[in-house]
Amino acid sequence: MTEAAKLIGAGLAVIGVAGSGAGIGLVFAALITGYARNPSLKQQLFAYAIMGFALSEAIALFALGLAFLILFT
């Protein structure tokens, strides 16, 4: 019974990874849109996009780490 609860909990914890994937897609879609509107801001927009990517990816890593903690403890 506890093994099933662990698997369900880990599956629910991994939902954050899907949300992070959508967030990363939105960050780079905004980068392309911003670059298309004003190409002279390429370097500044790219720096903001990398920062947004890193923050979104951090959420995915936290969710994945939580799922592993649920499974293996």
PDB file of N, CA, C and O in Angstrom:
ATOM      1  N   MET A   1       0.819  -1.198   0.000  1.00  0.00           N
ATOM      2  CA  MET A   1       0.000   0.000   0.000  1.00  0.00           C
ATOM      3  C   MET A   1       0.860   1.258   0.000  1.00  0.00           C
ATOM      4  O   MET A   1       0.565   2.217  -0.713  1.00  0.00           O
ATOM      5  N   THR A   2       1.927   1.252   0.802  1.00  0.00           N
ATOM      6  CA  THR A   2       2.785   2.439   0.830  1.00  0.00           C
ATOM      7  C   THR A   2       3.550   2.608  -0.474  1.00  0.00           C
ATOM      8  O   THR A   2       3.862   3.729  -0.877  1.00  0.00           O
ATOM      9  N   GLU A   3       3.852   1.491  -1.132  1.00  0.00           N
ATOM     10  CA  GLU A   3       4.557   1.585  -2.424  1.00  0.00           C
ATOM     11  C   GLU A   3       3.675   2.263  -3.470  1.00  0.00           C
ATOM     12  O   GLU A   3       4.157   3.069  -4.266  1.00  0.00           O
ATOM     13  N   ALA A   4       2.396   1.939  -3.468  1.00  0.00           N
ATOM     14  CA  ALA A   4       1.463   2.585  -4.402  1.00  0.00           C
ATOM     15  C   ALA A   4       1.341   4.072  -4.102  1.00  0.00           C
ATOM     16  O   ALA A   4       1.276   4.887  -5.022  1.00  0.00           O
ATOM     17  N   ALA A   5       1.309   4.430  -2.830  1.00  0.00           N
ATOM     18  CA  ALA A   5       1.221   5.842  -2.459  1.00  0.00           C
ATOM     19  C   ALA A   5       2.476   6.596  -2.886  1.00  0.00           C
ATOM     20  O   ALA A   5       2.402   7.745  -3.319  1.00  0.00           O
ATOM     21  N   LYS A   6       3.636   5.937  -2.760  1.00  0.00           N
ATOM     22  CA  LYS A   6       4.882   6.562  -3.213  1.00  0.00           C
ATOM     23  C   LYS A   6       4.852   6.818  -4.709  1.00  0.00           C
ATOM     24  O   LYS A   6       5.236   7.894  -5.166  1.00  0.00           O
ATOM     25  N   LEU A   7       4.399   5.839  -5.469  1.00  0.00           N
ATOM     26  CA  LEU A   7       4.360   5.992  -6.920  1.00  0.00           C
ATOM     27  C   LEU A   7       3.378   7.081  -7.343  1.00  0.00           C
ATOM     28  O   LEU A   7       3.664   7.857  -8.254  1.00  0.00           O
ATOM     29  N   ILE A   8       2.243   7.137  -6.694  1.00  0.00           N
ATOM     30  CA  ILE A   8       1.263   8.176  -7.007  1.00  0.00           C
ATOM     31  C   ILE A   8       1.823   9.555  -6.640  1.00  0.00           C
ATOM     32  O   ILE A   8       1.684  10.505  -7.410  1.00  0.00           O
ATOM     33  N   GLY A   9       2.442   9.664  -5.485  1.00  0.00           N
ATOM     34  CA  GLY A   9       3.021  10.936  -5.062  1.00  0.00           C
ATOM     35  C   GLY A   9       4.127  11.402  -5.986  1.00  0.00           C
ATOM     36  O   GLY A   9       4.212  12.587  -6.311  1.00  0.00           O
ATOM     37  N   ALA A  10       4.976  10.475  -6.410  1.00  0.00           N
ATOM     38  CA  ALA A  10       6.051  10.841  -7.328  1.00  0.00           C
ATOM     39  C   ALA A  10       5.486  11.266  -8.679  1.00  0.00           C
ATOM     40  O   ALA A  10       5.994  12.197  -9.304  1.00  0.00           O
ATOM     41  N   GLY A  11       4.448  10.590  -9.124  1.00  0.00           N
ATOM     42  CA  GLY A  11       3.816  10.977 -10.387  1.00  0.00           C
ATOM     43  C   GLY A  11       3.211  12.366 -10.314  1.00  0.00           C
ATOM     44  O   GLY A  11       3.301  13.138 -11.268  1.00  0.00           O
ATOM     45  N   LEU A  12       2.596  12.684  -9.187  1.00  0.00           N
ATOM     46  CA  LEU A  12       2.030  14.024  -9.024  1.00  0.00           C
ATOM     47  C   LEU A  12       3.123  15.084  -8.911  1.00  0.00           C
ATOM     48  O   LEU A  12       2.935  16.215  -9.361  1.00  0.00           O
ATOM     49  N   ALA A  13       4.261  14.731  -8.316  1.00  0.00           N
ATOM     50  CA  ALA A  13       5.350  15.690  -8.186  1.00  0.00           C
ATOM     51  C   ALA A  13       5.975  16.021  -9.529  1.00  0.00           C
ATOM     52  O   ALA A  13       6.514  17.113  -9.705  1.00  0.00           O
ATOM     53  N   VAL A  14       5.912  15.100 -10.475  1.00  0.00           N
ATOM     54  CA  VAL A  14       6.545  15.306 -11.775  1.00  0.00           C
ATOM     55  C   VAL A  14       5.687  16.191 -12.688  1.00  0.00           C
ATOM     56  O   VAL A  14       6.144  16.589 -13.760  1.00  0.00           O
ATOM     57  N   ILE A  15       4.469  16.497 -12.284  1.00  0.00           N
ATOM     58  CA  ILE A  15       3.624  17.373 -13.086  1.00  0.00           C
ATOM     59  C   ILE A  15       4.294  18.737 -13.278  1.00  0.00           C
ATOM     60  O   ILE A  15       4.095  19.390 -14.302  1.00  0.00           O
ATOM     61  N   GLY A  16       5.076  19.160 -12.302  1.00  0.00           N
ATOM     62  CA  GLY A  16       5.793  20.425 -12.424  1.00  0.00           C
ATOM     63  C   GLY A  16       6.759  20.466 -13.583  1.00  0.00           C
ATOM     64  O   GLY A  16       7.051  21.544 -14.101  1.00  0.00           O
ATOM     65  N   VAL A  17       7.265  19.320 -14.006  1.00  0.00           N
ATOM     66  CA  VAL A  17       8.190  19.267 -15.138  1.00  0.00           C
ATOM     67  C   VAL A  17       7.460  19.644 -16.427  1.00  0.00           C
ATOM     68  O   VAL A  17       8.027  20.328 -17.279  1.00  0.00           O
ATOM     69  N   ALA A  18       6.223  19.211 -16.576  1.00  0.00           N
ATOM     70  CA  ALA A  18       5.455  19.562 -17.764  1.00  0.00           C
ATOM     71  C   ALA A  18       5.170  21.058 -17.797  1.00  0.00           C
ATOM     72  O   ALA A  18       5.252  21.683 -18.854  1.00  0.00           O
ATOM     73  N   GLY A  19       4.838  21.629 -16.657  1.00  0.00           N
ATOM     74  CA  GLY A  19       4.610  23.065 -16.594  1.00  0.00           C
ATOM     75  C   GLY A  19       5.866  23.851 -16.910  1.00  0.00           C
ATOM     76  O   GLY A  19       5.809  24.911 -17.533  1.00  0.00           O
ATOM     77  N   SER A  20       6.989  23.330 -16.481  1.00  0.00           N
ATOM     78  CA  SER A  20       8.255  23.984 -16.774  1.00  0.00           C
ATOM     79  C   SER A  20       8.563  23.930 -18.265  1.00  0.00           C
ATOM     80  O   SER A  20       9.087  24.890 -18.830  1.00  0.00           O
ATOM     81  N   GLY A  21       8.243  22.829 -18.890  1.00  0.00           N
ATOM     82  CA  GLY A  21       8.446  22.722 -20.335  1.00  0.00           C
ATOM     83  C   GLY A  21       7.623  23.745 -21.097  1.00  0.00           C
ATOM     84  O   GLY A  21       8.102  24.348 -22.058  1.00  0.00           O
ATOM     85  N   ALA A  22       6.396  23.937 -20.671  1.00  0.00           N
ATOM     86  CA  ALA A  22       5.548  24.951 -21.302  1.00  0.00           C
ATOM     87  C   ALA A  22       6.108  26.347 -21.057  1.00  0.00           C
ATOM     88  O   ALA A  22       6.078  27.196 -21.948  1.00  0.00           O
ATOM     89  N   GLY A  23       6.618  26.584 -19.854  1.00  0.00           N
ATOM     90  CA  GLY A  23       7.210  27.886 -19.539  1.00  0.00           C
ATOM     91  C   GLY A  23       8.436  28.182 -20.380  1.00  0.00           C
ATOM     92  O   GLY A  23       8.624  29.314 -20.826  1.00  0.00           O
ATOM     93  N   ILE A  24       9.272  27.179 -20.601  1.00  0.00           N
ATOM     94  CA  ILE A  24      10.460  27.363 -21.428  1.00  0.00           C
ATOM     95  C   ILE A  24      10.056  27.682 -22.863  1.00  0.00           C
ATOM     96  O   ILE A  24      10.670  28.527 -23.516  1.00  0.00           O
ATOM     97  N   GLY A  25       9.030  27.007 -23.345  1.00  0.00           N
ATOM     98  CA  GLY A  25       8.528  27.309 -24.684  1.00  0.00           C
ATOM     99  C   GLY A  25       8.029  28.740 -24.804  1.00  0.00           C
ATOM    100  O   GLY A  25       8.262  29.400 -25.817  1.00  0.00           O
ATOM    101  N   LEU A  26       7.346  29.220 -23.777  1.00  0.00           N
ATOM    102  CA  LEU A  26       6.862  30.606 -23.793  1.00  0.00           C
ATOM    103  C   LEU A  26       8.011  31.611 -23.742  1.00  0.00           C
ATOM    104  O   LEU A  26       7.949  32.662 -24.380  1.00  0.00           O
ATOM    105  N   VAL A  27       9.055  31.289 -22.985  1.00  0.00           N
ATOM    106  CA  VAL A  27      10.205  32.198 -22.897  1.00  0.00           C
ATOM    107  C   VAL A  27      10.847  32.368 -24.262  1.00  0.00           C
ATOM    108  O   VAL A  27      11.133  33.493 -24.672  1.00  0.00           O
ATOM    109  N   PHE A  28      11.078  31.281 -24.968  1.00  0.00           N
ATOM    110  CA  PHE A  28      11.745  31.391 -26.260  1.00  0.00           C
ATOM    111  C   PHE A  28      10.812  31.908 -27.352  1.00  0.00           C
ATOM    112  O   PHE A  28      11.275  32.508 -28.321  1.00  0.00           O
ATOM    113  N   ALA A  29       9.506  31.684 -27.211  1.00  0.00           N
ATOM    114  CA  ALA A  29       8.558  32.302 -28.145  1.00  0.00           C
ATOM    115  C   ALA A  29       8.577  33.814 -27.975  1.00  0.00           C
ATOM    116  O   ALA A  29       8.517  34.553 -28.958  1.00  0.00           O
ATOM    117  N   ALA A  30       8.661  34.276 -26.729  1.00  0.00           N
ATOM    118  CA  ALA A  30       8.741  35.718 -26.483  1.00  0.00           C
ATOM    119  C   ALA A  30      10.058  36.281 -27.001  1.00  0.00           C
ATOM    120  O   ALA A  30      10.098  37.414 -27.481  1.00  0.00           O
ATOM    121  N   LEU A  31      11.138  35.504 -26.911  1.00  0.00           N
ATOM    122  CA  LEU A  31      12.421  35.953 -27.453  1.00  0.00           C
ATOM    123  C   LEU A  31      12.322  36.162 -28.961  1.00  0.00           C
ATOM    124  O   LEU A  31      12.786  37.177 -29.480  1.00  0.00           O
ATOM    125  N   ILE A  32      11.730  35.221 -29.652  1.00  0.00           N
ATOM    126  CA  ILE A  32      11.609  35.337 -31.104  1.00  0.00           C
ATOM    127  C   ILE A  32      10.720  36.519 -31.477  1.00  0.00           C
ATOM    128  O   ILE A  32      11.021  37.253 -32.419  1.00  0.00           O
ATOM    129  N   THR A  33       9.632  36.702 -30.743  1.00  0.00           N
ATOM    130  CA  THR A  33       8.737  37.829 -31.015  1.00  0.00           C
ATOM    131  C   THR A  33       9.444  39.161 -30.754  1.00  0.00           C
ATOM    132  O   THR A  33       9.341  40.089 -31.557  1.00  0.00           O
ATOM    133  N   GLY A  34      10.151  39.251 -29.644  1.00  0.00           N
ATOM    134  CA  GLY A  34      10.869  40.485 -29.325  1.00  0.00           C
ATOM    135  C   GLY A  34      11.962  40.782 -30.323  1.00  0.00           C
ATOM    136  O   GLY A  34      12.175  41.938 -30.690  1.00  0.00           O
ATOM    137  N   TYR A  35      12.653  39.755 -30.765  1.00  0.00           N
ATOM    138  CA  TYR A  35      13.715  39.952 -31.751  1.00  0.00           C
ATOM    139  C   TYR A  35      13.135  40.364 -33.099  1.00  0.00           C
ATOM    140  O   TYR A  35      13.738  41.166 -33.813  1.00  0.00           O
ATOM    141  N   ALA A  36      11.976  39.826 -33.452  1.00  0.00           N
ATOM    142  CA  ALA A  36      11.342  40.197 -34.715  1.00  0.00           C
ATOM    143  C   ALA A  36      10.876  41.657 -34.680  1.00  0.00           C
ATOM    144  O   ALA A  36      10.884  42.338 -35.706  1.00  0.00           O
ATOM    145  N   ARG A  37      10.474  42.131 -33.510  1.00  0.00           N
ATOM    146  CA  ARG A  37      10.003  43.519 -33.407  1.00  0.00           C
ATOM    147  C   ARG A  37      11.138  44.529 -33.352  1.00  0.00           C
ATOM    148  O   ARG A  37      11.020  45.632 -33.887  1.00  0.00           O
ATOM    149  N   ASN A  38      12.239  44.155 -32.706  1.00  0.00           N
ATOM    150  CA  ASN A  38      13.344  45.095 -32.555  1.00  0.00           C
ATOM    151  C   ASN A  38      14.676  44.338 -32.566  1.00  0.00           C
ATOM    152  O   ASN A  38      15.189  43.964 -31.511  1.00  0.00           O
ATOM    153  N   PRO A  39      15.229  44.115 -33.755  1.00  0.00           N
ATOM    154  CA  PRO A  39      16.476  43.332 -33.851  1.00  0.00           C
ATOM    155  C   PRO A  39      17.680  43.973 -33.163  1.00  0.00           C
ATOM    156  O   PRO A  39      18.645  43.278 -32.846  1.00  0.00           O
ATOM    157  N   SER A  40      17.641  45.273 -32.930  1.00  0.00           N
ATOM    158  CA  SER A  40      18.803  45.927 -32.320  1.00  0.00           C
ATOM    159  C   SER A  40      18.976  45.543 -30.845  1.00  0.00           C
ATOM    160  O   SER A  40      20.045  45.770 -30.277  1.00  0.00           O
ATOM    161  N   LEU A  41      17.963  44.977 -30.229  1.00  0.00           N
ATOM    162  CA  LEU A  41      18.044  44.568 -28.815  1.00  0.00           C
ATOM    163  C   LEU A  41      18.393  43.090 -28.656  1.00  0.00           C
ATOM    164  O   LEU A  41      18.075  42.482 -27.634  1.00  0.00           O
ATOM    165  N   LYS A  42      19.038  42.521 -29.652  1.00  0.00           N
ATOM    166  CA  LYS A  42      19.293  41.076 -29.655  1.00  0.00           C
ATOM    167  C   LYS A  42      20.041  40.607 -28.401  1.00  0.00           C
ATOM    168  O   LYS A  42      19.620  39.637 -27.770  1.00  0.00           O
ATOM    169  N   GLN A  43      21.114  41.257 -28.037  1.00  0.00           N
ATOM    170  CA  GLN A  43      21.924  40.801 -26.897  1.00  0.00           C
ATOM    171  C   GLN A  43      21.158  40.914 -25.579  1.00  0.00           C
ATOM    172  O   GLN A  43      21.205  40.000 -24.755  1.00  0.00           O
ATOM    173  N   GLN A  44      20.461  42.020 -25.377  1.00  0.00           N
ATOM    174  CA  GLN A  44      19.719  42.204 -24.134  1.00  0.00           C
ATOM    175  C   GLN A  44      18.560  41.212 -24.029  1.00  0.00           C
ATOM    176  O   GLN A  44      18.318  40.656 -22.958  1.00  0.00           O
ATOM    177  N   LEU A  45      17.846  40.989 -25.125  1.00  0.00           N
ATOM    178  CA  LEU A  45      16.741  40.032 -25.112  1.00  0.00           C
ATOM    179  C   LEU A  45      17.239  38.618 -24.863  1.00  0.00           C
ATOM    180  O   LEU A  45      16.597  37.843 -24.156  1.00  0.00           O
ATOM    181  N   PHE A  46      18.392  38.282 -25.450  1.00  0.00           N
ATOM    182  CA  PHE A  46      18.935  36.941 -25.253  1.00  0.00           C
ATOM    183  C   PHE A  46      19.336  36.720 -23.799  1.00  0.00           C
ATOM    184  O   PHE A  46      19.150  35.628 -23.262  1.00  0.00           O
ATOM    185  N   ALA A  47      19.884  37.745 -23.165  1.00  0.00           N
ATOM    186  CA  ALA A  47      20.267  37.625 -21.752  1.00  0.00           C
ATOM    187  C   ALA A  47      19.026  37.394 -20.887  1.00  0.00           C
ATOM    188  O   ALA A  47      19.047  36.563 -19.979  1.00  0.00           O
ATOM    189  N   TYR A  48      17.950  38.127 -21.167  1.00  0.00           N
ATOM    190  CA  TYR A  48      16.712  37.925 -20.418  1.00  0.00           C
ATOM    191  C   TYR A  48      16.132  36.538 -20.674  1.00  0.00           C
ATOM    192  O   TYR A  48      15.598  35.909 -19.760  1.00  0.00           O
ATOM    193  N   ALA A  49      16.234  36.063 -21.905  1.00  0.00           N
ATOM    194  CA  ALA A  49      15.696  34.737 -22.233  1.00  0.00           C
ATOM    195  C   ALA A  49      16.472  33.646 -21.505  1.00  0.00           C
ATOM    196  O   ALA A  49      15.873  32.688 -21.016  1.00  0.00           O
ATOM    197  N   ILE A  50      17.775  33.774 -21.428  1.00  0.00           N
ATOM    198  CA  ILE A  50      18.583  32.773 -20.721  1.00  0.00           C
ATOM    199  C   ILE A  50      18.245  32.780 -19.230  1.00  0.00           C
ATOM    200  O   ILE A  50      18.195  31.725 -18.599  1.00  0.00           O
ATOM    201  N   MET A  51      18.013  33.967 -18.667  1.00  0.00           N
ATOM    202  CA  MET A  51      17.632  34.043 -17.261  1.00  0.00           C
ATOM    203  C   MET A  51      16.262  33.385 -17.036  1.00  0.00           C
ATOM    204  O   MET A  51      16.077  32.650 -16.066  1.00  0.00           O
ATOM    205  N   GLY A  52      15.319  33.650 -17.923  1.00  0.00           N
ATOM    206  CA  GLY A  52      14.004  33.014 -17.815  1.00  0.00           C
ATOM    207  C   GLY A  52      14.080  31.510 -17.989  1.00  0.00           C
ATOM    208  O   GLY A  52      13.377  30.766 -17.305  1.00  0.00           O
ATOM    209  N   PHE A  53      14.929  31.058 -18.904  1.00  0.00           N
ATOM    210  CA  PHE A  53      15.127  29.622 -19.113  1.00  0.00           C
ATOM    211  C   PHE A  53      15.689  28.978 -17.850  1.00  0.00           C
ATOM    212  O   PHE A  53      15.230  27.915 -17.433  1.00  0.00           O
ATOM    213  N   ALA A  54      16.676  29.622 -17.248  1.00  0.00           N
ATOM    214  CA  ALA A  54      17.306  29.057 -16.052  1.00  0.00           C
ATOM    215  C   ALA A  54      16.312  28.959 -14.896  1.00  0.00           C
ATOM    216  O   ALA A  54      16.294  27.961 -14.176  1.00  0.00           O
ATOM    217  N   LEU A  55      15.494  29.982 -14.718  1.00  0.00           N
ATOM    218  CA  LEU A  55      14.518  29.948 -13.631  1.00  0.00           C
ATOM    219  C   LEU A  55      13.451  28.886 -13.875  1.00  0.00           C
ATOM    220  O   LEU A  55      13.033  28.198 -12.944  1.00  0.00           O
ATOM    221  N   SER A  56      13.013  28.751 -15.112  1.00  0.00           N
ATOM    222  CA  SER A  56      12.019  27.724 -15.429  1.00  0.00           C
ATOM    223  C   SER A  56      12.612  26.325 -15.264  1.00  0.00           C
ATOM    224  O   SER A  56      11.946  25.415 -14.770  1.00  0.00           O
ATOM    225  N   GLU A  57      13.846  26.166 -15.672  1.00  0.00           N
ATOM    226  CA  GLU A  57      14.499  24.866 -15.552  1.00  0.00           C
ATOM    227  C   GLU A  57      14.739  24.504 -14.088  1.00  0.00           C
ATOM    228  O   GLU A  57      14.699  23.328 -13.727  1.00  0.00           O
ATOM    229  N   ALA A  58      14.986  25.502 -13.249  1.00  0.00           N
ATOM    230  CA  ALA A  58      15.185  25.238 -11.826  1.00  0.00           C
ATOM    231  C   ALA A  58      13.927  24.652 -11.198  1.00  0.00           C
ATOM    232  O   ALA A  58      14.009  23.766 -10.347  1.00  0.00           O
ATOM    233  N   ILE A  59      12.776  25.138 -11.613  1.00  0.00           N
ATOM    234  CA  ILE A  59      11.522  24.587 -11.091  1.00  0.00           C
ATOM    235  C   ILE A  59      11.388  23.115 -11.483  1.00  0.00           C
ATOM    236  O   ILE A  59      10.949  22.292 -10.680  1.00  0.00           O
ATOM    237  N   ALA A  60      11.763  22.790 -12.708  1.00  0.00           N
ATOM    238  CA  ALA A  60      11.701  21.394 -13.152  1.00  0.00           C
ATOM    239  C   ALA A  60      12.658  20.519 -12.348  1.00  0.00           C
ATOM    240  O   ALA A  60      12.316  19.394 -11.986  1.00  0.00           O
ATOM    241  N   LEU A  61      13.839  21.025 -12.072  1.00  0.00           N
ATOM    242  CA  LEU A  61      14.798  20.237 -11.299  1.00  0.00           C
ATOM    243  C   LEU A  61      14.327  20.027  -9.863  1.00  0.00           C
ATOM    244  O   LEU A  61      14.535  18.957  -9.292  1.00  0.00           O
ATOM    245  N   PHE A  62      13.689  21.051  -9.274  1.00  0.00           N
ATOM    246  CA  PHE A  62      13.137  20.884  -7.932  1.00  0.00           C
ATOM    247  C   PHE A  62      12.030  19.838  -7.921  1.00  0.00           C
ATOM    248  O   PHE A  62      11.959  19.013  -7.010  1.00  0.00           O
ATOM    249  N   ALA A  63      11.168  19.872  -8.930  1.00  0.00           N
ATOM    250  CA  ALA A  63      10.078  18.890  -9.000  1.00  0.00           C
ATOM    251  C   ALA A  63      10.634  17.485  -9.182  1.00  0.00           C
ATOM    252  O   ALA A  63      10.156  16.539  -8.556  1.00  0.00           O
ATOM    253  N   LEU A  64      11.632  17.346 -10.030  1.00  0.00           N
ATOM    254  CA  LEU A  64      12.240  16.038 -10.251  1.00  0.00           C
ATOM    255  C   LEU A  64      12.957  15.543  -8.995  1.00  0.00           C
ATOM    256  O   LEU A  64      12.882  14.362  -8.656  1.00  0.00           O
ATOM    257  N   GLY A  65      13.649  16.444  -8.312  1.00  0.00           N
ATOM    258  CA  GLY A  65      14.308  16.069  -7.061  1.00  0.00           C
ATOM    259  C   GLY A  65      13.308  15.636  -6.006  1.00  0.00           C
ATOM    260  O   GLY A  65      13.558  14.687  -5.261  1.00  0.00           O
ATOM    261  N   LEU A  66      12.178  16.324  -5.937  1.00  0.00           N
ATOM    262  CA  LEU A  66      11.140  15.943  -4.990  1.00  0.00           C
ATOM    263  C   LEU A  66      10.580  14.570  -5.329  1.00  0.00           C
ATOM    264  O   LEU A  66      10.330  13.768  -4.429  1.00  0.00           O
ATOM    265  N   ALA A  67      10.382  14.287  -6.601  1.00  0.00           N
ATOM    266  CA  ALA A  67       9.881  12.966  -7.003  1.00  0.00           C
ATOM    267  C   ALA A  67      10.870  11.872  -6.618  1.00  0.00           C
ATOM    268  O   ALA A  67      10.462  10.804  -6.162  1.00  0.00           O
ATOM    269  N   PHE A  68      12.167  12.126  -6.796  1.00  0.00           N
ATOM    270  CA  PHE A  68      13.163  11.125  -6.410  1.00  0.00           C
ATOM    271  C   PHE A  68      13.202  10.939  -4.899  1.00  0.00           C
ATOM    272  O   PHE A  68      13.382   9.822  -4.413  1.00  0.00           O
ATOM    273  N   LEU A  69      13.034  12.031  -4.156  1.00  0.00           N
ATOM    274  CA  LEU A  69      12.984  11.897  -2.704  1.00  0.00           C
ATOM    275  C   LEU A  69      11.806  11.069  -2.263  1.00  0.00           C
ATOM    276  O   LEU A  69      11.923  10.258  -1.345  1.00  0.00           O
ATOM    277  N   ILE A  70      10.662  11.265  -2.909  1.00  0.00           N
ATOM    278  CA  ILE A  70       9.481  10.477  -2.564  1.00  0.00           C
ATOM    279  C   ILE A  70       9.711   8.998  -2.885  1.00  0.00           C
ATOM    280  O   ILE A  70       9.348   8.124  -2.098  1.00  0.00           O
ATOM    281  N   LEU A  71      10.306   8.729  -4.028  1.00  0.00           N
ATOM    282  CA  LEU A  71      10.494   7.332  -4.446  1.00  0.00           C
ATOM    283  C   LEU A  71      11.519   6.577  -3.606  1.00  0.00           C
ATOM    284  O   LEU A  71      11.299   5.420  -3.247  1.00  0.00           O
ATOM    285  N   PHE A  72      12.624   7.220  -3.296  1.00  0.00           N
ATOM    286  CA  PHE A  72      13.762   6.481  -2.734  1.00  0.00           C
ATOM    287  C   PHE A  72      14.003   6.740  -1.251  1.00  0.00           C
ATOM    288  O   PHE A  72      15.084   6.430  -0.750  1.00  0.00           O
ATOM    289  N   THR A  73      13.045   7.291  -0.543  1.00  0.00           N
ATOM    290  CA  THR A  73      13.232   7.450   0.909  1.00  0.00           C
ATOM    291  C   THR A  73      12.141   6.724   1.650  1.00  0.00           C
ATOM    292  O   THR A  73      12.118   6.735   2.880  1.00  0.00           O
TER     293      THR A  73
END
